[in-house]
Amino acid sequence: DDDDEPQLRLAESGERPTLRLSPQIRVEYISKPIPTIPREAILPFFDHSLVLSEEEQDAAPYIIGNADDRVVM
């Protein structure tokens, strides 16, 4: 039964009003600080020195972690 599945269809002109969505800023206040990434998680990335230009630094990926203690770059 396809009634429970999301569907995308082209509406005929005048069939339904157009709803325009725009990006909005959402502010969420947190009660605790964001925890830091454990040193052991990023230590493998510090095994050698590397000198980067400012442009290379700006284009470099960021290291982040999640609640499952997984590291994502």
CHARMM internal coordinates of N, CA and C (Angstrom, degrees):
IC EDIT
DIST 1 N 1 CA 1.4558
DIST 1 CA 1 C 1.5206
ANGL 1 N 1 CA 1 C 108.73
DIST 1 C 2 N 1.3396
ANGL 1 CA 1 C 2 N 118.03
DIHE 1 N 1 CA 1 C 2 N 118.05
DIST 2 N 2 CA 1.4581
ANGL 1 C 2 N 2 CA 122.85
DIHE 1 CA 1 C 2 N 2 CA -177.47
DIST 2 CA 2 C 1.5233
ANGL 2 N 2 CA 2 C 113.44
DIHE 1 C 2 N 2 CA 2 C -83.91
DIST 2 C 3 N 1.3346
ANGL 2 CA 2 C 3 N 118.55
DIHE 2 N 2 CA 2 C 3 N -0.87
DIST 3 N 3 CA 1.4624
ANGL 2 C 3 N 3 CA 120.65
DIHE 2 CA 2 C 3 N 3 CA -177.67
DIST 3 CA 3 C 1.5204
ANGL 3 N 3 CA 3 C 112.54
DIHE 2 C 3 N 3 CA 3 C -66.28
DIST 3 C 4 N 1.3363
ANGL 3 CA 3 C 4 N 118.04
DIHE 3 N 3 CA 3 C 4 N -24.44
DIST 4 N 4 CA 1.4591
ANGL 3 C 4 N 4 CA 121.25
DIHE 3 CA 3 C 4 N 4 CA -178.25
DIST 4 CA 4 C 1.5246
ANGL 4 N 4 CA 4 C 112.64
DIHE 3 C 4 N 4 CA 4 C -90.43
DIST 4 C 5 N 1.3284
ANGL 4 CA 4 C 5 N 117.82
DIHE 4 N 4 CA 4 C 5 N -5.84
DIST 5 N 5 CA 1.4574
ANGL 4 C 5 N 5 CA 121.82
DIHE 4 CA 4 C 5 N 5 CA -176.98
DIST 5 CA 5 C 1.5285
ANGL 5 N 5 CA 5 C 110.13
DIHE 4 C 5 N 5 CA 5 C -94.71
DIST 5 C 6 N 1.3396
ANGL 5 CA 5 C 6 N 117.39
DIHE 5 N 5 CA 5 C 6 N 143.63
DIST 6 N 6 CA 1.4650
ANGL 5 C 6 N 6 CA 119.47
DIHE 5 CA 5 C 6 N 6 CA 174.82
DIST 6 CA 6 C 1.5254
ANGL 6 N 6 CA 6 C 109.74
DIHE 5 C 6 N 6 CA 6 C -62.65
DIST 6 C 7 N 1.3147
ANGL 6 CA 6 C 7 N 116.06
DIHE 6 N 6 CA 6 C 7 N 145.12
DIST 7 N 7 CA 1.4571
ANGL 6 C 7 N 7 CA 120.53
DIHE 6 CA 6 C 7 N 7 CA -179.06
DIST 7 CA 7 C 1.5195
ANGL 7 N 7 CA 7 C 109.43
DIHE 6 C 7 N 7 CA 7 C -132.78
DIST 7 C 8 N 1.3205
ANGL 7 CA 7 C 8 N 115.58
DIHE 7 N 7 CA 7 C 8 N 149.23
DIST 8 N 8 CA 1.4473
ANGL 7 C 8 N 8 CA 122.33
DIHE 7 CA 7 C 8 N 8 CA 175.11
DIST 8 CA 8 C 1.5176
ANGL 8 N 8 CA 8 C 106.86
DIHE 7 C 8 N 8 CA 8 C -121.72
DIST 8 C 9 N 1.3256
ANGL 8 CA 8 C 9 N 115.77
DIHE 8 N 8 CA 8 C 9 N 125.22
DIST 9 N 9 CA 1.4497
ANGL 8 C 9 N 9 CA 118.11
DIHE 8 CA 8 C 9 N 9 CA 179.60
DIST 9 CA 9 C 1.5167
ANGL 9 N 9 CA 9 C 108.72
DIHE 8 C 9 N 9 CA 9 C -142.85
DIST 9 C 10 N 1.3149
ANGL 9 CA 9 C 10 N 115.75
DIHE 9 N 9 CA 9 C 10 N 157.23
DIST 10 N 10 CA 1.4485
ANGL 9 C 10 N 10 CA 122.38
DIHE 9 CA 9 C 10 N 10 CA 179.85
DIST 10 CA 10 C 1.5248
ANGL 10 N 10 CA 10 C 108.41
DIHE 9 C 10 N 10 CA 10 C -88.87
DIST 10 C 11 N 1.3261
ANGL 10 CA 10 C 11 N 116.46
DIHE 10 N 10 CA 10 C 11 N 120.01
DIST 11 N 11 CA 1.4587
ANGL 10 C 11 N 11 CA 120.78
DIHE 10 CA 10 C 11 N 11 CA -179.81
DIST 11 CA 11 C 1.5238
ANGL 11 N 11 CA 11 C 109.42
DIHE 10 C 11 N 11 CA 11 C -85.98
DIST 11 C 12 N 1.2869
ANGL 11 CA 11 C 12 N 116.11
DIHE 11 N 11 CA 11 C 12 N 140.27
DIST 12 N 12 CA 1.4575
ANGL 11 C 12 N 12 CA 121.20
DIHE 11 CA 11 C 12 N 12 CA 176.29
DIST 12 CA 12 C 1.5282
ANGL 12 N 12 CA 12 C 108.82
DIHE 11 C 12 N 12 CA 12 C -66.85
DIST 12 C 13 N 1.3067
ANGL 12 CA 12 C 13 N 116.57
DIHE 12 N 12 CA 12 C 13 N 152.18
DIST 13 N 13 CA 1.4562
ANGL 12 C 13 N 13 CA 121.78
DIHE 12 CA 12 C 13 N 13 CA -179.77
DIST 13 CA 13 C 1.5251
ANGL 13 N 13 CA 13 C 110.27
DIHE 12 C 13 N 13 CA 13 C -56.81
DIST 13 C 14 N 1.3072
ANGL 13 CA 13 C 14 N 116.78
DIHE 13 N 13 CA 13 C 14 N 129.20
DIST 14 N 14 CA 1.4521
ANGL 13 C 14 N 14 CA 121.59
DIHE 13 CA 13 C 14 N 14 CA 178.97
DIST 14 CA 14 C 1.5097
ANGL 14 N 14 CA 14 C 114.16
DIHE 13 C 14 N 14 CA 14 C 84.94
DIST 14 C 15 N 1.3373
ANGL 14 CA 14 C 15 N 118.22
DIHE 14 N 14 CA 14 C 15 N -6.63
DIST 15 N 15 CA 1.4615
ANGL 14 C 15 N 15 CA 120.27
DIHE 14 CA 14 C 15 N 15 CA -178.34
DIST 15 CA 15 C 1.5309
ANGL 15 N 15 CA 15 C 111.51
DIHE 14 C 15 N 15 CA 15 C -69.02
DIST 15 C 16 N 1.3370
ANGL 15 CA 15 C 16 N 116.31
DIHE 15 N 15 CA 15 C 16 N -43.74
DIST 16 N 16 CA 1.4626
ANGL 15 C 16 N 16 CA 120.87
DIHE 15 CA 15 C 16 N 16 CA 179.23
DIST 16 CA 16 C 1.5234
ANGL 16 N 16 CA 16 C 108.49
DIHE 15 C 16 N 16 CA 16 C -138.33
DIST 16 C 17 N 1.3138
ANGL 16 CA 16 C 17 N 117.07
DIHE 16 N 16 CA 16 C 17 N 148.30
DIST 17 N 17 CA 1.4678
ANGL 16 C 17 N 17 CA 118.84
DIHE 16 CA 16 C 17 N 17 CA 178.12
DIST 17 CA 17 C 1.5309
ANGL 17 N 17 CA 17 C 110.30
DIHE 16 C 17 N 17 CA 17 C -68.97
DIST 17 C 18 N 1.3233
ANGL 17 CA 17 C 18 N 115.17
DIHE 17 N 17 CA 17 C 18 N 151.51
DIST 18 N 18 CA 1.4596
ANGL 17 C 18 N 18 CA 121.03
DIHE 17 CA 17 C 18 N 18 CA 178.44
DIST 18 CA 18 C 1.5179
ANGL 18 N 18 CA 18 C 109.16
DIHE 17 C 18 N 18 CA 18 C -84.89
DIST 18 C 19 N 1.3045
ANGL 18 CA 18 C 19 N 116.35
DIHE 18 N 18 CA 18 C 19 N 132.32
DIST 19 N 19 CA 1.4604
ANGL 18 C 19 N 19 CA 122.05
DIHE 18 CA 18 C 19 N 19 CA 177.31
DIST 19 CA 19 C 1.5191
ANGL 19 N 19 CA 19 C 107.47
DIHE 18 C 19 N 19 CA 19 C -113.01
DIST 19 C 20 N 1.3197
ANGL 19 CA 19 C 20 N 117.05
DIHE 19 N 19 CA 19 C 20 N 114.23
DIST 20 N 20 CA 1.4610
ANGL 19 C 20 N 20 CA 120.82
DIHE 19 CA 19 C 20 N 20 CA 179.89
DIST 20 CA 20 C 1.5234
ANGL 20 N 20 CA 20 C 108.99
DIHE 19 C 20 N 20 CA 20 C -93.45
DIST 20 C 21 N 1.3209
ANGL 20 CA 20 C 21 N 114.89
DIHE 20 N 20 CA 20 C 21 N 129.32
DIST 21 N 21 CA 1.4561
ANGL 20 C 21 N 21 CA 120.92
DIHE 20 CA 20 C 21 N 21 CA 177.53
DIST 21 CA 21 C 1.5178
ANGL 21 N 21 CA 21 C 109.00
DIHE 20 C 21 N 21 CA 21 C -109.37
DIST 21 C 22 N 1.3076
ANGL 21 CA 21 C 22 N 116.22
DIHE 21 N 21 CA 21 C 22 N 142.67
DIST 22 N 22 CA 1.4608
ANGL 21 C 22 N 22 CA 121.66
DIHE 21 CA 21 C 22 N 22 CA 178.22
DIST 22 CA 22 C 1.5202
ANGL 22 N 22 CA 22 C 108.74
DIHE 21 C 22 N 22 CA 22 C -128.22
DIST 22 C 23 N 1.3293
ANGL 22 CA 22 C 23 N 117.17
DIHE 22 N 22 CA 22 C 23 N 152.41
DIST 23 N 23 CA 1.4638
ANGL 22 C 23 N 23 CA 119.32
DIHE 22 CA 22 C 23 N 23 CA 177.33
DIST 23 CA 23 C 1.5227
ANGL 23 N 23 CA 23 C 110.37
DIHE 22 C 23 N 23 CA 23 C -61.42
DIST 23 C 24 N 1.3071
ANGL 23 CA 23 C 24 N 116.05
DIHE 23 N 23 CA 23 C 24 N 144.31
DIST 24 N 24 CA 1.4566
ANGL 23 C 24 N 24 CA 121.33
DIHE 23 CA 23 C 24 N 24 CA 178.95
DIST 24 CA 24 C 1.5234
ANGL 24 N 24 CA 24 C 108.91
DIHE 23 C 24 N 24 CA 24 C -134.68
DIST 24 C 25 N 1.3067
ANGL 24 CA 24 C 25 N 115.75
DIHE 24 N 24 CA 24 C 25 N 154.47
DIST 25 N 25 CA 1.4598
ANGL 24 C 25 N 25 CA 121.03
DIHE 24 CA 24 C 25 N 25 CA 176.36
DIST 25 CA 25 C 1.5188
ANGL 25 N 25 CA 25 C 108.19
DIHE 24 C 25 N 25 CA 25 C -91.34
DIST 25 C 26 N 1.3243
ANGL 25 CA 25 C 26 N 115.40
DIHE 25 N 25 CA 25 C 26 N 133.05
DIST 26 N 26 CA 1.4623
ANGL 25 C 26 N 26 CA 120.49
DIHE 25 CA 25 C 26 N 26 CA 176.95
DIST 26 CA 26 C 1.5231
ANGL 26 N 26 CA 26 C 107.63
DIHE 25 C 26 N 26 CA 26 C -118.08
DIST 26 C 27 N 1.3080
ANGL 26 CA 26 C 27 N 117.01
DIHE 26 N 26 CA 26 C 27 N 129.30
DIST 27 N 27 CA 1.4593
ANGL 26 C 27 N 27 CA 121.96
DIHE 26 CA 26 C 27 N 27 CA 179.61
DIST 27 CA 27 C 1.5198
ANGL 27 N 27 CA 27 C 108.37
DIHE 26 C 27 N 27 CA 27 C -106.80
DIST 27 C 28 N 1.3247
ANGL 27 CA 27 C 28 N 115.26
DIHE 27 N 27 CA 27 C 28 N 128.32
DIST 28 N 28 CA 1.4614
ANGL 27 C 28 N 28 CA 120.70
DIHE 27 CA 27 C 28 N 28 CA 175.40
DIST 28 CA 28 C 1.5209
ANGL 28 N 28 CA 28 C 107.90
DIHE 27 C 28 N 28 CA 28 C -125.27
DIST 28 C 29 N 1.3017
ANGL 28 CA 28 C 29 N 116.50
DIHE 28 N 28 CA 28 C 29 N 123.25
DIST 29 N 29 CA 1.4548
ANGL 28 C 29 N 29 CA 120.71
DIHE 28 CA 28 C 29 N 29 CA 178.00
DIST 29 CA 29 C 1.5199
ANGL 29 N 29 CA 29 C 108.66
DIHE 28 C 29 N 29 CA 29 C -88.05
DIST 29 C 30 N 1.3204
ANGL 29 CA 29 C 30 N 115.87
DIHE 29 N 29 CA 29 C 30 N 136.32
DIST 30 N 30 CA 1.4586
ANGL 29 C 30 N 30 CA 120.01
DIHE 29 CA 29 C 30 N 30 CA -179.92
DIST 30 CA 30 C 1.5210
ANGL 30 N 30 CA 30 C 109.00
DIHE 29 C 30 N 30 CA 30 C -111.33
DIST 30 C 31 N 1.3225
ANGL 30 CA 30 C 31 N 115.41
DIHE 30 N 30 CA 30 C 31 N 147.10
DIST 31 N 31 CA 1.4568
ANGL 30 C 31 N 31 CA 119.71
DIHE 30 CA 30 C 31 N 31 CA -177.16
DIST 31 CA 31 C 1.5197
ANGL 31 N 31 CA 31 C 112.55
DIHE 30 C 31 N 31 CA 31 C -88.79
DIST 31 C 32 N 1.3334
ANGL 31 CA 31 C 32 N 116.89
DIHE 31 N 31 CA 31 C 32 N -22.55
DIST 32 N 32 CA 1.4601
ANGL 31 C 32 N 32 CA 120.44
DIHE 31 CA 31 C 32 N 32 CA -179.20
DIST 32 CA 32 C 1.5212
ANGL 32 N 32 CA 32 C 109.25
DIHE 31 C 32 N 32 CA 32 C -122.61
DIST 32 C 33 N 1.3332
ANGL 32 CA 32 C 33 N 117.46
DIHE 32 N 32 CA 32 C 33 N 152.30
DIST 33 N 33 CA 1.4651
ANGL 32 C 33 N 33 CA 118.61
DIHE 32 CA 32 C 33 N 33 CA 177.05
DIST 33 CA 33 C 1.5207
ANGL 33 N 33 CA 33 C 111.32
DIHE 32 C 33 N 33 CA 33 C -68.03
DIST 33 C 34 N 1.3116
ANGL 33 CA 33 C 34 N 116.11
DIHE 33 N 33 CA 33 C 34 N 155.78
DIST 34 N 34 CA 1.4595
ANGL 33 C 34 N 34 CA 121.32
DIHE 33 CA 33 C 34 N 34 CA 177.11
DIST 34 CA 34 C 1.5225
ANGL 34 N 34 CA 34 C 107.70
DIHE 33 C 34 N 34 CA 34 C -71.10
DIST 34 C 35 N 1.3332
ANGL 34 CA 34 C 35 N 118.41
DIHE 34 N 34 CA 34 C 35 N 128.27
DIST 35 N 35 CA 1.4688
ANGL 34 C 35 N 35 CA 119.71
DIHE 34 CA 34 C 35 N 35 CA -177.20
DIST 35 CA 35 C 1.5306
ANGL 35 N 35 CA 35 C 111.60
DIHE 34 C 35 N 35 CA 35 C -68.27
DIST 35 C 36 N 1.3256
ANGL 35 CA 35 C 36 N 115.03
DIHE 35 N 35 CA 35 C 36 N 149.17
DIST 36 N 36 CA 1.4594
ANGL 35 C 36 N 36 CA 119.93
DIHE 35 CA 35 C 36 N 36 CA 177.93
DIST 36 CA 36 C 1.5184
ANGL 36 N 36 CA 36 C 110.29
DIHE 35 C 36 N 36 CA 36 C -79.93
DIST 36 C 37 N 1.3178
ANGL 36 CA 36 C 37 N 115.45
DIHE 36 N 36 CA 36 C 37 N 161.33
DIST 37 N 37 CA 1.4660
ANGL 36 C 37 N 37 CA 121.04
DIHE 36 CA 36 C 37 N 37 CA 177.33
DIST 37 CA 37 C 1.5223
ANGL 37 N 37 CA 37 C 107.56
DIHE 36 C 37 N 37 CA 37 C -78.41
DIST 37 C 38 N 1.3317
ANGL 37 CA 37 C 38 N 118.07
DIHE 37 N 37 CA 37 C 38 N 133.00
DIST 38 N 38 CA 1.4649
ANGL 37 C 38 N 38 CA 119.84
DIHE 37 CA 37 C 38 N 38 CA 179.07
DIST 38 CA 38 C 1.5323
ANGL 38 N 38 CA 38 C 111.07
DIHE 37 C 38 N 38 CA 38 C -58.88
DIST 38 C 39 N 1.3116
ANGL 38 CA 38 C 39 N 115.86
DIHE 38 N 38 CA 38 C 39 N 141.80
DIST 39 N 39 CA 1.4693
ANGL 38 C 39 N 39 CA 121.41
DIHE 38 CA 38 C 39 N 39 CA -179.09
DIST 39 CA 39 C 1.5246
ANGL 39 N 39 CA 39 C 111.33
DIHE 38 C 39 N 39 CA 39 C -55.22
DIST 39 C 40 N 1.3204
ANGL 39 CA 39 C 40 N 117.04
DIHE 39 N 39 CA 39 C 40 N -38.46
DIST 40 N 40 CA 1.4640
ANGL 39 C 40 N 40 CA 121.21
DIHE 39 CA 39 C 40 N 40 CA -178.35
DIST 40 CA 40 C 1.5295
ANGL 40 N 40 CA 40 C 111.95
DIHE 39 C 40 N 40 CA 40 C -63.04
DIST 40 C 41 N 1.3279
ANGL 40 CA 40 C 41 N 116.92
DIHE 40 N 40 CA 40 C 41 N -28.16
DIST 41 N 41 CA 1.4667
ANGL 40 C 41 N 41 CA 120.59
DIHE 40 CA 40 C 41 N 41 CA -178.31
DIST 41 CA 41 C 1.5249
ANGL 41 N 41 CA 41 C 111.99
DIHE 40 C 41 N 41 CA 41 C -72.46
DIST 41 C 42 N 1.3395
ANGL 41 CA 41 C 42 N 117.47
DIHE 41 N 41 CA 41 C 42 N -31.00
DIST 42 N 42 CA 1.4631
ANGL 41 C 42 N 42 CA 119.87
DIHE 41 CA 41 C 42 N 42 CA -177.89
DIST 42 CA 42 C 1.5204
ANGL 42 N 42 CA 42 C 113.05
DIHE 41 C 42 N 42 CA 42 C -106.76
DIST 42 C 43 N 1.3200
ANGL 42 CA 42 C 43 N 118.15
DIHE 42 N 42 CA 42 C 43 N -6.87
DIST 43 N 43 CA 1.4595
ANGL 42 C 43 N 43 CA 121.76
DIHE 42 CA 42 C 43 N 43 CA -178.97
DIST 43 CA 43 C 1.5300
ANGL 43 N 43 CA 43 C 113.51
DIHE 42 C 43 N 43 CA 43 C -55.07
DIST 43 C 44 N 1.3475
ANGL 43 CA 43 C 44 N 120.32
DIHE 43 N 43 CA 43 C 44 N -39.92
DIST 44 N 44 CA 1.4709
ANGL 43 C 44 N 44 CA 119.23
DIHE 43 CA 43 C 44 N 44 CA 178.69
DIST 44 CA 44 C 1.5325
ANGL 44 N 44 CA 44 C 113.95
DIHE 43 C 44 N 44 CA 44 C -59.88
DIST 44 C 45 N 1.3184
ANGL 44 CA 44 C 45 N 117.42
DIHE 44 N 44 CA 44 C 45 N -22.60
DIST 45 N 45 CA 1.4609
ANGL 44 C 45 N 45 CA 120.63
DIHE 44 CA 44 C 45 N 45 CA -179.67
DIST 45 CA 45 C 1.5276
ANGL 45 N 45 CA 45 C 112.26
DIHE 44 C 45 N 45 CA 45 C -81.70
DIST 45 C 46 N 1.3432
ANGL 45 CA 45 C 46 N 117.02
DIHE 45 N 45 CA 45 C 46 N -8.08
DIST 46 N 46 CA 1.4616
ANGL 45 C 46 N 46 CA 121.70
DIHE 45 CA 45 C 46 N 46 CA -177.97
DIST 46 CA 46 C 1.5188
ANGL 46 N 46 CA 46 C 112.58
DIHE 45 C 46 N 46 CA 46 C -108.68
DIST 46 C 47 N 1.3214
ANGL 46 CA 46 C 47 N 117.82
DIHE 46 N 46 CA 46 C 47 N 26.71
DIST 47 N 47 CA 1.4633
ANGL 46 C 47 N 47 CA 119.33
DIHE 46 CA 46 C 47 N 47 CA -175.49
DIST 47 CA 47 C 1.5241
ANGL 47 N 47 CA 47 C 113.22
DIHE 46 C 47 N 47 CA 47 C -80.95
DIST 47 C 48 N 1.3341
ANGL 47 CA 47 C 48 N 119.16
DIHE 47 N 47 CA 47 C 48 N -8.61
DIST 48 N 48 CA 1.4585
ANGL 47 C 48 N 48 CA 120.94
DIHE 47 CA 47 C 48 N 48 CA 174.74
DIST 48 CA 48 C 1.5255
ANGL 48 N 48 CA 48 C 109.66
DIHE 47 C 48 N 48 CA 48 C -151.25
DIST 48 C 49 N 1.3236
ANGL 48 CA 48 C 49 N 115.21
DIHE 48 N 48 CA 48 C 49 N 155.62
DIST 49 N 49 CA 1.4648
ANGL 48 C 49 N 49 CA 120.55
DIHE 48 CA 48 C 49 N 49 CA -179.24
DIST 49 CA 49 C 1.5250
ANGL 49 N 49 CA 49 C 109.98
DIHE 48 C 49 N 49 CA 49 C -79.43
DIST 49 C 50 N 1.3194
ANGL 49 CA 49 C 50 N 115.56
DIHE 49 N 49 CA 49 C 50 N 150.14
DIST 50 N 50 CA 1.4536
ANGL 49 C 50 N 50 CA 120.72
DIHE 49 CA 49 C 50 N 50 CA 179.79
DIST 50 CA 50 C 1.5228
ANGL 50 N 50 CA 50 C 108.22
DIHE 49 C 50 N 50 CA 50 C -148.43
DIST 50 C 51 N 1.3149
ANGL 50 CA 50 C 51 N 116.67
DIHE 50 N 50 CA 50 C 51 N 128.94
DIST 51 N 51 CA 1.4587
ANGL 50 C 51 N 51 CA 121.58
DIHE 50 CA 50 C 51 N 51 CA 178.01
DIST 51 CA 51 C 1.5242
ANGL 51 N 51 CA 51 C 107.39
DIHE 50 C 51 N 51 CA 51 C -105.34
DIST 51 C 52 N 1.3400
ANGL 51 CA 51 C 52 N 115.91
DIHE 51 N 51 CA 51 C 52 N 126.11
DIST 52 N 52 CA 1.4632
ANGL 51 C 52 N 52 CA 121.65
DIHE 51 CA 51 C 52 N 52 CA -178.26
DIST 52 CA 52 C 1.5175
ANGL 52 N 52 CA 52 C 110.35
DIHE 51 C 52 N 52 CA 52 C -120.14
DIST 52 C 53 N 1.3211
ANGL 52 CA 52 C 53 N 115.64
DIHE 52 N 52 CA 52 C 53 N 150.63
DIST 53 N 53 CA 1.4624
ANGL 52 C 53 N 53 CA 119.65
DIHE 52 CA 52 C 53 N 53 CA 171.09
DIST 53 CA 53 C 1.5268
ANGL 53 N 53 CA 53 C 108.05
DIHE 52 C 53 N 53 CA 53 C -74.95
DIST 53 C 54 N 1.3176
ANGL 53 CA 53 C 54 N 116.38
DIHE 53 N 53 CA 53 C 54 N 167.93
DIST 54 N 54 CA 1.4642
ANGL 53 C 54 N 54 CA 119.88
DIHE 53 CA 53 C 54 N 54 CA 179.18
DIST 54 CA 54 C 1.5292
ANGL 54 N 54 CA 54 C 110.84
DIHE 53 C 54 N 54 CA 54 C -61.96
DIST 54 C 55 N 1.3368
ANGL 54 CA 54 C 55 N 117.04
DIHE 54 N 54 CA 54 C 55 N -37.98
DIST 55 N 55 CA 1.4641
ANGL 54 C 55 N 55 CA 121.11
DIHE 54 CA 54 C 55 N 55 CA 179.48
DIST 55 CA 55 C 1.5289
ANGL 55 N 55 CA 55 C 110.96
DIHE 54 C 55 N 55 CA 55 C -66.07
DIST 55 C 56 N 1.3392
ANGL 55 CA 55 C 56 N 116.74
DIHE 55 N 55 CA 55 C 56 N -41.88
DIST 56 N 56 CA 1.4688
ANGL 55 C 56 N 56 CA 120.42
DIHE 55 CA 55 C 56 N 56 CA 178.21
DIST 56 CA 56 C 1.5284
ANGL 56 N 56 CA 56 C 110.78
DIHE 55 C 56 N 56 CA 56 C -64.85
DIST 56 C 57 N 1.3261
ANGL 56 CA 56 C 57 N 116.06
DIHE 56 N 56 CA 56 C 57 N -39.62
DIST 57 N 57 CA 1.4675
ANGL 56 C 57 N 57 CA 120.28
DIHE 56 CA 56 C 57 N 57 CA 178.70
DIST 57 CA 57 C 1.5251
ANGL 57 N 57 CA 57 C 110.53
DIHE 56 C 57 N 57 CA 57 C -63.24
DIST 57 C 58 N 1.3328
ANGL 57 CA 57 C 58 N 116.85
DIHE 57 N 57 CA 57 C 58 N -43.61
DIST 58 N 58 CA 1.4699
ANGL 57 C 58 N 58 CA 120.46
DIHE 57 CA 57 C 58 N 58 CA 179.94
DIST 58 CA 58 C 1.5229
ANGL 58 N 58 CA 58 C 111.98
DIHE 57 C 58 N 58 CA 58 C -64.59
DIST 58 C 59 N 1.3472
ANGL 58 CA 58 C 59 N 117.28
DIHE 58 N 58 CA 58 C 59 N -31.14
DIST 59 N 59 CA 1.4648
ANGL 58 C 59 N 59 CA 121.26
DIHE 58 CA 58 C 59 N 59 CA -178.19
DIST 59 CA 59 C 1.5233
ANGL 59 N 59 CA 59 C 112.87
DIHE 58 C 59 N 59 CA 59 C -89.23
DIST 59 C 60 N 1.3303
ANGL 59 CA 59 C 60 N 117.73
DIHE 59 N 59 CA 59 C 60 N -5.73
DIST 60 N 60 CA 1.4670
ANGL 59 C 60 N 60 CA 121.03
DIHE 59 CA 59 C 60 N 60 CA -176.69
DIST 60 CA 60 C 1.5299
ANGL 60 N 60 CA 60 C 111.12
DIHE 59 C 60 N 60 CA 60 C -71.82
DIST 60 C 61 N 1.3391
ANGL 60 CA 60 C 61 N 117.62
DIHE 60 N 60 CA 60 C 61 N 149.87
DIST 61 N 61 CA 1.4693
ANGL 60 C 61 N 61 CA 120.29
DIHE 60 CA 60 C 61 N 61 CA 177.97
DIST 61 CA 61 C 1.5222
ANGL 61 N 61 CA 61 C 111.27
DIHE 60 C 61 N 61 CA 61 C -70.86
DIST 61 C 62 N 1.2977
ANGL 61 CA 61 C 62 N 115.80
DIHE 61 N 61 CA 61 C 62 N 158.39
DIST 62 N 62 CA 1.4557
ANGL 61 C 62 N 62 CA 122.33
DIHE 61 CA 61 C 62 N 62 CA 176.83
DIST 62 CA 62 C 1.5194
ANGL 62 N 62 CA 62 C 108.76
DIHE 61 C 62 N 62 CA 62 C -99.85
DIST 62 C 63 N 1.3189
ANGL 62 CA 62 C 63 N 117.23
DIHE 62 N 62 CA 62 C 63 N 146.38
DIST 63 N 63 CA 1.4621
ANGL 62 C 63 N 63 CA 121.93
DIHE 62 CA 62 C 63 N 63 CA 175.96
DIST 63 CA 63 C 1.5217
ANGL 63 N 63 CA 63 C 107.16
DIHE 62 C 63 N 63 CA 63 C -97.16
DIST 63 C 64 N 1.3307
ANGL 63 CA 63 C 64 N 115.83
DIHE 63 N 63 CA 63 C 64 N 124.81
DIST 64 N 64 CA 1.4620
ANGL 63 C 64 N 64 CA 120.70
DIHE 63 CA 63 C 64 N 64 CA 177.93
DIST 64 CA 64 C 1.5172
ANGL 64 N 64 CA 64 C 108.90
DIHE 63 C 64 N 64 CA 64 C -130.90
DIST 64 C 65 N 1.3169
ANGL 64 CA 64 C 65 N 117.85
DIHE 64 N 64 CA 64 C 65 N 161.19
DIST 65 N 65 CA 1.4560
ANGL 64 C 65 N 65 CA 122.44
DIHE 64 CA 64 C 65 N 65 CA 177.34
DIST 65 CA 65 C 1.5142
ANGL 65 N 65 CA 65 C 109.44
DIHE 64 C 65 N 65 CA 65 C -128.71
DIST 65 C 66 N 1.3277
ANGL 65 CA 65 C 66 N 116.27
DIHE 65 N 65 CA 65 C 66 N 165.66
DIST 66 N 66 CA 1.4620
ANGL 65 C 66 N 66 CA 119.70
DIHE 65 CA 65 C 66 N 66 CA 178.63
DIST 66 CA 66 C 1.5235
ANGL 66 N 66 CA 66 C 110.46
DIHE 65 C 66 N 66 CA 66 C -127.29
DIST 66 C 67 N 1.3017
ANGL 66 CA 66 C 67 N 116.88
DIHE 66 N 66 CA 66 C 67 N -176.14
DIST 67 N 67 CA 1.4614
ANGL 66 C 67 N 67 CA 121.93
DIHE 66 CA 66 C 67 N 67 CA -176.36
DIST 67 CA 67 C 1.5181
ANGL 67 N 67 CA 67 C 112.78
DIHE 66 C 67 N 67 CA 67 C -65.36
DIST 67 C 68 N 1.3361
ANGL 67 CA 67 C 68 N 117.46
DIHE 67 N 67 CA 67 C 68 N -20.00
DIST 68 N 68 CA 1.4669
ANGL 67 C 68 N 68 CA 121.06
DIHE 67 CA 67 C 68 N 68 CA 179.74
DIST 68 CA 68 C 1.5193
ANGL 68 N 68 CA 68 C 112.02
DIHE 67 C 68 N 68 CA 68 C -89.42
DIST 68 C 69 N 1.3302
ANGL 68 CA 68 C 69 N 117.41
DIHE 68 N 68 CA 68 C 69 N 12.78
DIST 69 N 69 CA 1.4641
ANGL 68 C 69 N 69 CA 123.09
DIHE 68 CA 68 C 69 N 69 CA -178.41
DIST 69 CA 69 C 1.5180
ANGL 69 N 69 CA 69 C 112.36
DIHE 68 C 69 N 69 CA 69 C 59.17
DIST 69 C 70 N 1.3194
ANGL 69 CA 69 C 70 N 117.15
DIHE 69 N 69 CA 69 C 70 N 31.90
DIST 70 N 70 CA 1.4583
ANGL 69 C 70 N 70 CA 121.83
DIHE 69 CA 69 C 70 N 70 CA 175.12
DIST 70 CA 70 C 1.5175
ANGL 70 N 70 CA 70 C 107.85
DIHE 69 C 70 N 70 CA 70 C -99.69
DIST 70 C 71 N 1.3112
ANGL 70 CA 70 C 71 N 116.11
DIHE 70 N 70 CA 70 C 71 N 145.90
DIST 71 N 71 CA 1.4576
ANGL 70 C 71 N 71 CA 121.01
DIHE 70 CA 70 C 71 N 71 CA -179.85
DIST 71 CA 71 C 1.5183
ANGL 71 N 71 CA 71 C 108.34
DIHE 70 C 71 N 71 CA 71 C -105.78
DIST 71 C 72 N 1.3238
ANGL 71 CA 71 C 72 N 116.45
DIHE 71 N 71 CA 71 C 72 N 133.06
DIST 72 N 72 CA 1.4576
ANGL 71 C 72 N 72 CA 122.53
DIHE 71 CA 71 C 72 N 72 CA -179.64
DIST 72 CA 72 C 1.5211
ANGL 72 N 72 CA 72 C 107.46
DIHE 71 C 72 N 72 CA 72 C -123.50
DIST 72 C 73 N 1.3406
ANGL 72 CA 72 C 73 N 116.48
DIHE 72 N 72 CA 72 C 73 N 137.22
DIST 73 N 73 CA 1.4707
ANGL 72 C 73 N 73 CA 120.17
DIHE 72 CA 72 C 73 N 73 CA 176.44
DIST 73 CA 73 C 1.5112
ANGL 73 N 73 CA 73 C 108.88
DIHE 72 C 73 N 73 CA 73 C -114.51
END
COOR INIT
IC SEED 1 N 1 CA 1 C
IC BUILD
